[in-house]
Amino acid sequence: MLTIYDQIHALRAELTSYALSRSERKQIESELANLISAQVERDHASEAQVEPPD
């Protein structure tokens, strides 16, 4: 099972391909944006758990 981090890097690598149609590129960009958003949410959630209480 790939982690979000791995999926992000795989999609970024796919975007370097010249053989993508416009619709394929658009789909990959959309998936990438969703994964980056999910990663940011996870990062914030983990940071919130690590912060000491006031």
C-alpha positions as CSV (number, residue, x, y, z in Angstrom):
1,M,0.0,0.0,0.0
2,L,1.4,3.4,-1.0
3,T,1.4,6.2,1.4
4,I,0.1,9.6,0.5
5,Y,3.7,10.8,0.2
6,D,4.5,8.0,-2.2
7,Q,1.3,8.7,-4.3
8,I,2.2,12.4,-4.5
9,H,5.6,11.6,-5.8
10,A,4.2,9.1,-8.3
11,L,1.7,11.6,-9.7
12,R,4.3,14.3,-10.0
13,A,6.5,11.9,-12.0
14,E,3.5,11.1,-14.2
15,L,3.1,14.8,-14.9
16,T,6.5,14.9,-16.5
17,S,5.3,12.6,-19.3
18,Y,4.8,14.2,-22.6
19,A,2.4,11.4,-23.7
20,L,-0.5,12.6,-21.5
21,S,-3.7,13.9,-23.1
22,R,-5.2,17.1,-21.7
23,S,-7.9,15.1,-19.9
24,E,-5.3,12.7,-18.3
25,R,-3.2,15.7,-17.2
26,K,-6.2,17.4,-15.7
27,Q,-7.2,14.2,-13.9
28,I,-3.7,13.7,-12.5
29,E,-3.5,17.3,-11.4
30,S,-6.8,17.0,-9.6
31,E,-5.7,13.8,-7.8
32,L,-2.5,15.5,-6.9
33,A,-4.3,18.5,-5.4
34,N,-6.5,16.2,-3.4
35,L,-3.6,14.2,-2.0
36,I,-1.6,17.3,-1.1
37,S,-4.6,18.6,0.7
38,A,-5.0,15.3,2.6
39,Q,-1.3,15.4,3.5
40,V,-1.6,18.9,4.8
41,E,-4.6,17.9,7.0
42,R,-2.7,14.9,8.3
43,D,0.4,17.1,9.1
44,H,-1.8,19.6,11.0
45,A,-3.5,16.8,12.9
46,S,-0.2,15.2,13.9
47,E,1.2,18.6,15.0
48,A,-1.8,19.2,17.1
49,Q,-1.3,15.9,18.9
50,V,2.4,16.7,19.6
51,E,1.9,20.2,21.0
52,P,2.0,20.3,24.8
53,P,-1.2,21.5,26.5
54,D,-1.2,25.0,28.0
